């Protein structure tokens, strides 16, 4: 029986990112290309200027809201195979944010899965991660170090609610990434029984409204600009850049929080002046990365987007063929 061709012969890393040669498209390219397949709407994956874009309907809608007019677009539902020249492309849920997808490429008897960003924790604001057995798995490594072990998100939300009880005279301003983290945190707070308004910085409005338009109930989420008084004892969500900014001076002795996997690192907490670190991540932690790679059964793993070398080293110790891609523009510092 003839051996399979090396993956690099048809899936090639390059200056613009991963290029599927027999399908003639790029996955999450770093700059404008003729044909792009986009895994999700975050700006380090969904960039403007492509002639044609294939993605889920939610990702395309999010891209339009963030980037304006797109080129030619094609929406592909989860689990529906599509023939693209000499390959078959299928999008399956990545569990990262609304609309996020893994790109499954079948070619010449081989299967490659490009995961994009993904998480394994349950999240009511998006479809759950779907494991796909494959020959090649391309994984992110945003939290690809053993120190990163995420806490249960429900326990982190209880920390926030306990702080509200302990400091009812203070405004609790929590920094969140505007797409995905904001809406997930709101949903977690609601699930914990908090039914008061959750106030939003204006920069979080468009994505939150889109989530609501897709049937995700977030309760009352008014704009801070419409609030009376100092919002003492209330929850305010804002971009991380607004923590300690002039915008927050109107609040009652604002208590700064930040919801992010980076809050595991004390140096980052001190650097940002965060009083209430909430370790809530939309990515896998170290044990989940290793678990996922193992469960795919992939005989080769390509690592990108973050702490590549540490994960490659650990996989090599486990007799898994692994390499770092070192693609440009794959660092999610604001997750």
C-alpha positions as CSV (number, residue, x, y, z in Angstrom):
1,X,0.0,0.0,0.0
2,X,1.4,3.4,-0.9
3,X,2.2,5.7,2.0
4,X,0.2,8.9,2.4
5,X,1.8,12.2,1.2
6,X,3.2,14.4,4.0
7,X,0.7,17.0,5.2
8,X,3.1,19.8,4.2
9,X,2.6,18.8,0.6
10,X,-1.0,20.0,0.7
11,X,-1.4,22.1,3.8
12,X,1.4,24.7,3.9
13,X,2.2,27.3,6.6
14,X,3.3,30.6,5.0
15,X,3.5,34.4,5.4
16,X,-0.3,34.6,5.1
17,X,-1.1,31.6,7.3
18,X,-2.2,28.1,6.5
19,X,-2.8,27.5,2.8
20,X,-4.8,24.5,1.7
21,X,-3.1,23.9,-1.7
22,X,-5.6,21.5,-3.4
23,X,-8.6,23.6,-2.2
24,X,-6.7,26.9,-2.9
25,X,-7.8,28.7,0.2
26,X,-6.3,30.0,3.4
27,X,-7.5,29.4,7.0
28,X,-7.6,32.5,9.2
29,X,-5.1,34.4,7.0
30,X,-3.1,37.2,8.4
31,X,-3.7,39.5,5.4
32,X,-6.0,39.8,2.4
33,X,-6.2,36.7,0.2
34,X,-8.4,35.6,-2.7
35,X,-10.2,32.9,-0.7
36,X,-10.4,32.6,3.1
37,X,-12.1,30.2,5.5
38,X,-12.6,31.9,8.9
39,X,-12.9,30.0,12.1
40,X,-14.5,32.8,14.2
41,X,-15.0,36.6,14.5
42,X,-12.1,37.6,16.8
43,X,-9.8,40.2,15.1
44,X,-6.7,38.0,15.2
45,X,-8.5,35.5,13.1
46,X,-11.1,37.5,11.1
47,X,-9.4,40.2,9.1
48,X,-10.7,42.4,6.3
49,X,-9.9,42.5,2.6
50,X,-10.5,39.0,1.4
51,X,-12.1,38.5,-2.0
52,X,-14.2,35.6,-0.8
53,X,-15.0,34.3,2.7
54,X,-16.4,31.0,3.9
55,X,-17.6,30.8,7.5
56,X,-20.6,30.0,9.7
57,X,-23.5,32.4,9.3
58,X,-22.9,33.9,12.8
59,X,-19.2,34.5,12.1
60,X,-20.1,36.3,8.8
61,X,-22.6,38.4,10.7
62,X,-20.1,39.3,13.4
63,X,-17.5,40.2,10.7
64,X,-19.9,42.5,9.1
65,X,-20.7,44.2,12.4
66,X,-17.0,44.6,13.1
67,X,-15.5,45.1,9.7
68,X,-18.3,46.5,7.5
69,X,-18.7,45.3,4.0
70,X,-17.1,42.0,3.1
71,X,-16.3,40.5,-0.3
72,X,-18.2,37.5,-1.6
73,X,-19.4,35.4,1.3
74,X,-20.7,31.8,1.7
75,X,-22.3,30.6,5.0
76,X,-21.8,27.0,5.8
77,X,-23.8,25.3,8.6
78,X,-22.1,23.0,11.1
79,X,-21.7,19.4,10.0
80,X,-22.5,20.0,6.3
81,X,-19.7,18.8,3.9
82,X,-18.8,21.1,1.1
83,X,-16.6,20.2,-1.9
84,X,-14.0,22.9,-2.6
85,X,-12.0,21.9,-5.7
86,X,-10.2,18.7,-4.6
87,X,-11.0,18.7,-0.9
88,X,-14.1,18.4,1.3
89,X,-14.5,21.1,4.0
90,X,-16.8,20.7,7.0
91,X,-17.2,23.1,9.9
92,X,-17.9,21.8,13.3
93,X,-18.4,23.7,16.6
94,X,-15.3,24.9,18.5
95,X,-17.0,26.0,21.7
96,X,-15.1,29.2,21.8
97,X,-17.6,31.9,21.0
98,X,-20.9,32.2,19.0
99,X,-20.3,30.9,15.5
100,X,-16.8,29.6,16.2
101,X,-15.8,26.5,14.2
102,X,-13.1,24.0,13.6
103,X,-12.2,23.5,9.9
104,X,-12.2,19.8,8.9
105,X,-10.5,19.1,5.6
106,X,-10.6,15.7,4.0
107,X,-8.1,15.1,1.2
108,X,-6.8,12.0,-0.5
109,X,-7.7,9.7,2.4
110,X,-6.3,12.1,5.1
111,X,-8.1,14.3,7.5
112,X,-6.8,17.5,9.0
113,X,-8.6,19.5,11.7
114,X,-7.7,23.2,12.1
115,X,-9.2,24.0,15.5
116,X,-9.0,27.8,15.5
117,X,-9.6,28.8,19.2
118,X,-11.6,26.3,21.2
119,X,-12.7,25.5,24.8
120,X,-14.2,22.4,26.4
121,X,-16.1,24.1,29.2
122,X,-19.9,24.3,28.8
123,X,-21.0,27.7,27.6
124,X,-24.7,28.5,27.0
125,X,-23.9,31.3,24.6
126,X,-22.4,29.0,21.9
127,X,-22.5,25.5,20.5
128,X,-20.3,23.1,22.5
129,X,-16.9,21.8,21.2
130,X,-17.2,18.7,19.0
131,X,-14.3,16.3,19.0
132,X,-13.3,15.1,15.5
133,X,-10.9,12.2,15.1
134,X,-8.2,13.1,12.6
135,X,-4.7,12.4,11.2
136,X,-3.4,16.0,11.7
137,X,-4.7,18.3,14.5
138,X,-3.7,22.0,14.4
139,X,-4.2,23.3,17.9
140,X,-3.9,26.7,19.6
141,X,-1.7,27.0,22.6
142,X,-2.9,30.3,24.2
143,X,-2.6,28.8,27.6
144,X,0.0,26.2,26.7
145,X,2.0,26.1,29.9
146,X,1.4,23.8,33.0
147,X,0.7,26.8,35.2
148,X,-2.5,27.5,33.4
149,X,-5.3,25.6,35.1
150,X,-8.6,27.3,34.9
151,X,-11.0,27.5,37.9
152,X,-14.7,26.4,37.6
153,X,-16.4,29.5,36.1
154,X,-19.3,29.1,38.6
155,X,-16.9,29.5,41.5
156,X,-15.4,32.6,39.9
157,X,-18.8,34.2,39.5
158,X,-19.5,33.5,43.2
159,X,-16.4,35.5,44.0
160,X,-17.9,38.5,42.2
161,X,-21.3,38.1,44.0
162,X,-19.6,37.8,47.4
163,X,-17.6,41.0,46.7
164,X,-20.9,42.8,45.9
165,X,-22.2,41.7,49.3
166,X,-19.0,42.7,51.1
167,X,-18.7,46.1,49.4
168,X,-22.2,47.3,48.5
169,X,-21.0,50.9,48.5
170,X,-18.6,50.3,45.6
171,X,-19.2,50.0,41.8
172,X,-17.9,46.7,40.6
173,X,-16.3,47.4,37.2
174,X,-15.3,44.2,35.4
175,X,-13.1,44.2,32.3
176,X,-14.2,41.8,29.6
177,X,-13.4,41.1,26.0
178,X,-16.3,42.5,23.9
179,X,-17.0,39.5,21.8
180,X,-17.8,36.2,23.7
181,X,-16.4,36.9,27.2
182,X,-18.9,39.8,27.9
183,X,-21.9,37.8,26.9
184,X,-20.8,34.6,28.6
185,X,-20.1,36.4,31.9
186,X,-23.5,38.0,31.8
187,X,-25.1,34.6,31.3
188,X,-23.0,33.1,34.1
189,X,-24.1,35.9,36.5
190,X,-27.7,35.3,35.5
191,X,-27.4,31.6,36.1
192,X,-26.1,32.4,39.6
193,X,-29.4,34.1,40.4
194,X,-28.5,37.8,39.9
195,X,-31.4,39.6,38.3
196,X,-30.5,43.2,38.7
197,X,-29.4,45.3,35.6
198,X,-25.8,44.7,34.4
199,X,-24.5,47.9,33.0
200,X,-22.5,48.1,29.8
201,X,-19.8,50.3,28.4
202,X,-21.0,51.5,24.9
203,X,-18.2,49.5,23.2
204,X,-19.9,46.3,24.3
205,X,-23.3,47.2,23.0
206,X,-23.3,45.9,19.3
207,X,-22.0,42.4,20.1
208,X,-24.3,42.0,23.1
209,X,-27.3,43.1,21.0
210,X,-26.3,40.6,18.3
211,X,-26.2,37.8,20.9
212,X,-29.7,38.8,22.1
213,X,-30.9,38.9,18.5
214,X,-29.8,35.2,18.2
215,X,-32.1,34.2,21.1
216,X,-29.6,34.4,23.9
217,X,-31.4,35.9,26.9
218,X,-29.1,38.1,28.9
219,X,-31.7,40.0,31.0
220,X,-31.6,43.7,31.5
221,X,-28.3,45.2,30.1
222,X,-28.6,49.0,29.9
223,X,-25.9,51.4,28.9
224,X,-23.8,53.1,31.6
225,X,-24.5,56.4,29.7
226,X,-28.2,56.1,30.7
227,X,-27.5,55.4,34.3
228,X,-28.5,57.8,37.1
229,X,-26.0,58.4,39.9
230,X,-22.7,56.6,40.7
231,X,-23.9,52.9,40.2
232,X,-22.8,52.1,43.8
233,X,-23.3,48.3,44.4
234,X,-23.9,47.6,40.7
235,X,-22.0,45.5,38.1
236,X,-20.5,47.4,35.2
237,X,-18.9,45.6,32.3
238,X,-16.3,47.4,30.2
239,X,-13.4,46.8,27.9
240,X,-10.2,46.1,29.9
241,X,-8.7,49.3,28.6
242,X,-11.4,51.3,30.5
243,X,-10.3,50.0,33.9
244,X,-8.9,53.0,35.8
245,X,-9.6,55.2,32.8
246,X,-11.3,58.7,33.0
247,X,-14.5,57.0,31.9
248,X,-14.8,55.2,35.3
249,X,-14.4,58.4,37.4
250,X,-18.2,58.7,37.7
251,X,-18.4,55.4,39.7
252,X,-18.6,55.0,43.4
253,X,-15.0,54.0,44.5
254,X,-14.8,51.6,41.6
255,X,-13.5,48.1,42.3
256,X,-11.6,46.9,39.3
257,X,-12.1,43.3,38.2
258,X,-11.0,41.4,35.1
259,X,-12.4,38.2,33.7
260,X,-9.6,36.4,31.8
261,X,-7.5,33.2,31.9
262,X,-4.5,35.6,32.3
263,X,-5.7,36.3,35.8
264,X,-4.0,33.1,36.9
265,X,-0.7,35.0,36.8
266,X,-0.2,37.3,39.8
267,X,2.1,39.6,37.8
268,X,-0.6,40.3,35.3
269,X,-3.1,41.0,38.1
270,X,-0.7,43.6,39.7
271,X,0.2,45.1,36.3
272,X,-3.4,45.9,35.5
273,X,-4.2,47.0,39.1
274,X,-7.0,44.4,39.4
275,X,-8.5,43.9,42.8
276,X,-10.9,41.1,41.8
277,X,-9.3,38.7,39.3
278,X,-11.8,36.3,37.8
279,X,-10.1,33.3,36.1
280,X,-12.7,32.8,33.3
281,X,-11.3,31.8,30.0
282,X,-12.7,31.0,26.5
283,X,-9.7,28.8,25.8
284,X,-8.5,25.4,27.0
285,X,-6.1,25.2,29.9
286,X,-3.0,23.0,29.9
287,X,-4.8,19.7,30.9
288,X,-7.6,20.3,28.4
289,X,-5.1,20.9,25.6
290,X,-3.3,17.6,26.3
291,X,-6.6,15.8,26.7
292,X,-8.0,17.1,23.4
293,X,-4.8,16.2,21.4
294,X,-4.9,12.7,22.8
295,X,-8.6,12.2,22.1
296,X,-8.3,13.2,18.5
297,X,-5.9,10.3,17.9
298,X,-3.9,12.5,15.5
299,X,-0.5,11.1,14.5
300,X,0.8,14.6,13.9
301,X,0.1,17.9,15.7
302,X,0.9,21.4,14.7
303,X,0.8,24.0,17.4
304,X,0.1,27.7,17.0
305,X,-1.2,30.8,18.7
306,X,0.6,31.1,22.0
307,X,3.0,29.0,24.1
308,X,4.0,26.7,21.2
309,X,7.3,25.4,22.4
310,X,6.1,24.1,25.8
311,X,3.3,22.1,24.2
312,X,5.5,20.8,21.4
313,X,8.0,19.6,24.0
314,X,5.3,17.9,26.1
315,X,3.8,16.2,23.1
316,X,7.2,15.0,21.9
317,X,7.8,13.4,25.3
318,X,4.6,11.5,24.7
319,X,5.8,10.2,21.4
320,X,3.4,12.4,19.4
321,X,5.0,14.1,16.3
322,X,4.6,17.9,16.9
323,X,5.9,21.1,15.5
324,X,5.4,24.8,16.1
325,X,4.0,26.8,13.3
326,X,4.9,30.3,14.5
327,X,2.2,32.0,12.4
328,X,2.1,35.8,12.4
329,X,-0.5,37.6,14.6
330,X,-1.8,34.7,16.8
331,X,-1.5,36.2,20.3
332,X,-4.8,36.7,22.2
333,X,-3.7,39.0,25.0
334,X,-7.2,40.3,25.7
335,X,-9.1,37.0,25.9
